[in-house]
Amino acid sequence: MIGLGTWKSKPGEVKNAVLWAIEEGYRHIDCAAIYQNEGEVGEALAEAFAKGLVTREELFVTSKLWNNAHKKADVLPAIEQSLNDLQLDYVDLYLIHWPIAFKAGVGFPDKREDFYTYEEVPLSETWKGMQDLKIKGLAKHIGVSNFNQEKLKMIMEVGGQGPEMLQVELQPYLPQKDLVNFCRENGILITAYSPLGSPDSRGDRHKNDPILLTDPIVNEIATKHNASPGQILIAWSIARDIAVIPKSVNRKRIKENLAAKKIKLKDQDLMELNDIGISHRFVDGSFFTGENSPYQRSDLFDN
Ligand SMILES: NC(=O)c1ccc[n+]([C@@H]2O[C@H](COP(=O)([O-])OP(=O)(O)OC[C@H]3O[C@@H](n4cnc5c(N)ncnc54)[C@H](OP(=O)(O)O)[C@@H]3O)[C@@H](O)[C@H]2O)c1
């Protein structure tokens, strides 16, 4: 239920972070090709297995298909690269990272020609590529990330294996109740990303964003439980029965975040968090939408 996030975990930092996490008892590591650190995560995993800290079967490793490999023929080479970097024979979960397609070789787009449209590369085509990975045993489970209800329905209509997991931003400023209910009704498990409000992704564009970790209600509940604000935010997802993947490269915080599993939020705490009074999405997808893109915000989010 509590995994280690690795986005923005720099080379030179992420190997130790993964090893510390495993030593502290984490059994779930969230990775992605675009984080450009899967090679170093792989070194940590190999060391953990060699030292006998954990077995492969005990670990749950996720990776994600980047937006430049959505054509069906590109899906297999993409997972093969991640598996090679992670030094694994399979991942436990492979996700389509975003419902947005770039041309091959484009890491981040800067002009309209860098994108494929849905007409050129339909999501159904990408999903068929994902289904093949499960059949081949390269991914034990398959799912999607940053998909709204409409896009989830589209994937479910492909037929065959449907999405087993949805990974989206979920924190008290963005509880996404309708999307969560939709997943529950359709047997799709959920993982909450940016559970702490992603304070290390605040670029200039985000300098006026609210700061979730200093929210007075979160802090008041933390004091009551003799816990940290981060632990309360992690416990909030656990209380909703949603897996949660806080990122840290700091051993003390890695340990602290896993210890959040012991915190049992009371109904009153949950009511106060439900009533927090601020709505905010920290990862707003604006780098993929706008005038230089064929995609709209409505392609990503329900409202
Ligand atoms: N699928 C997607 O599109 C997507 C998008 C965003 C994120 N994710 C996944 O979700 C993971 C988590 O999201 P995120 O990285 O955006 O942000 P996050 O986990 O909400 O926040 C990470 C930040 O919080 C700090 N931190 C960690 N534990 C803390 C604690 N107990 N108290 C105070 N500060 C703490 C970290 O610093 P230190 O490292 O210095 O501790 C880091 O600056 C990612 O790493 C990634 O694996 C997926």
The ligand as a MOL file (V3000), in Angstrom:
LIG
                    3D

  0  0  0     0  0            999 V3000
M  V30 BEGIN CTAB
M  V30 COUNTS 48 52 0 0 0
M  V30 BEGIN ATOM
M  V30 1 N 2.0750 8.8740 -13.0880 0
M  V30 2 C 2.4350 10.1330 -13.0730 0
M  V30 3 O 2.2270 10.9020 -14.0270 0
M  V30 4 C 3.1110 10.6680 -11.8510 0
M  V30 5 C 3.1590 12.0540 -11.6410 0
M  V30 6 C 3.7510 12.5230 -10.4640 0
M  V30 7 C 4.2920 11.6150 -9.5650 0
M  V30 8 N 4.2720 10.2730 -9.8180 0 CHG=1
M  V30 9 C 4.8830 9.2890 -8.8750 0
M  V30 10 O 4.4920 9.6410 -7.5430 0
M  V30 11 C 5.6500 9.8700 -6.7590 0
M  V30 12 C 5.3590 10.8990 -5.6710 0
M  V30 13 O 4.9670 12.1520 -6.2180 0
M  V30 14 P 5.9240 13.4350 -6.2790 0
M  V30 15 O 7.3500 12.9970 -6.4260 0
M  V30 16 O 5.3390 14.3250 -7.3110 0 CHG=-1
M  V30 17 O 5.7370 14.1930 -4.9110 0
M  V30 18 P 5.4280 13.8720 -3.3710 0
M  V30 19 O 5.7220 12.4720 -3.0320 0
M  V30 20 O 4.0880 14.4430 -3.1130 0
M  V30 21 O 6.4930 14.8370 -2.6740 0
M  V30 22 C 7.8920 14.5910 -2.7630 0
M  V30 23 C 8.5930 15.7330 -2.0330 0
M  V30 24 O 8.2510 15.7110 -0.6530 0
M  V30 25 C 9.4280 15.6200 0.1480 0
M  V30 26 N 9.0980 14.7050 1.2600 0
M  V30 27 C 9.0580 13.3600 1.2630 0
M  V30 28 N 8.6290 12.8780 2.4300 0
M  V30 29 C 8.3850 13.9590 3.2210 0
M  V30 30 C 7.9260 14.1130 4.5430 0
M  V30 31 N 7.5980 13.0650 5.2990 0
M  V30 32 N 7.8070 15.3830 5.0310 0
M  V30 33 C 8.1230 16.4570 4.2590 0
M  V30 34 N 8.5650 16.3740 3.0010 0
M  V30 35 C 8.6880 15.1280 2.4760 0
M  V30 36 C 10.4970 15.0720 -0.7750 0
M  V30 37 O 11.7710 15.5440 -0.3990 0
M  V30 38 P 13.0060 14.5340 -0.0580 0
M  V30 39 O 13.1880 13.6540 -1.2710 0
M  V30 40 O 14.1480 15.4580 0.1790 0
M  V30 41 O 12.5710 13.7790 1.1640 0
M  V30 42 C 10.1020 15.7150 -2.0940 0
M  V30 43 O 10.5430 17.0410 -2.1620 0
M  V30 44 C 6.6880 10.3090 -7.8070 0
M  V30 45 O 7.9990 10.3150 -7.3060 0
M  V30 46 C 6.4050 9.3280 -8.8970 0
M  V30 47 O 6.9710 8.0580 -8.5870 0
M  V30 48 C 3.6600 9.7860 -10.9370 0
M  V30 END ATOM
M  V30 BEGIN BOND
M  V30 1 1 1 2
M  V30 2 2 2 3
M  V30 3 1 2 4
M  V30 4 1 4 5
M  V30 5 2 4 48
M  V30 6 2 5 6
M  V30 7 1 6 7
M  V30 8 2 7 8
M  V30 9 1 8 9
M  V30 10 1 8 48
M  V30 11 1 9 10
M  V30 12 1 9 46
M  V30 13 1 10 11
M  V30 14 1 11 12
M  V30 15 1 11 44
M  V30 16 1 12 13
M  V30 17 1 13 14
M  V30 18 2 14 15
M  V30 19 1 14 16
M  V30 20 1 14 17
M  V30 21 1 17 18
M  V30 22 2 18 19
M  V30 23 1 18 20
M  V30 24 1 18 21
M  V30 25 1 21 22
M  V30 26 1 22 23
M  V30 27 1 23 24
M  V30 28 1 23 42
M  V30 29 1 24 25
M  V30 30 1 25 26
M  V30 31 1 25 36
M  V30 32 1 26 27
M  V30 33 1 26 35
M  V30 34 2 27 28
M  V30 35 1 28 29
M  V30 36 1 29 30
M  V30 37 2 29 35
M  V30 38 1 30 31
M  V30 39 2 30 32
M  V30 40 1 32 33
M  V30 41 2 33 34
M  V30 42 1 34 35
M  V30 43 1 36 37
M  V30 44 1 36 42
M  V30 45 1 37 38
M  V30 46 2 38 39
M  V30 47 1 38 40
M  V30 48 1 38 41
M  V30 49 1 42 43
M  V30 50 1 44 45
M  V30 51 1 44 46
M  V30 52 1 46 47
M  V30 END BOND
M  V30 END CTAB
M  END
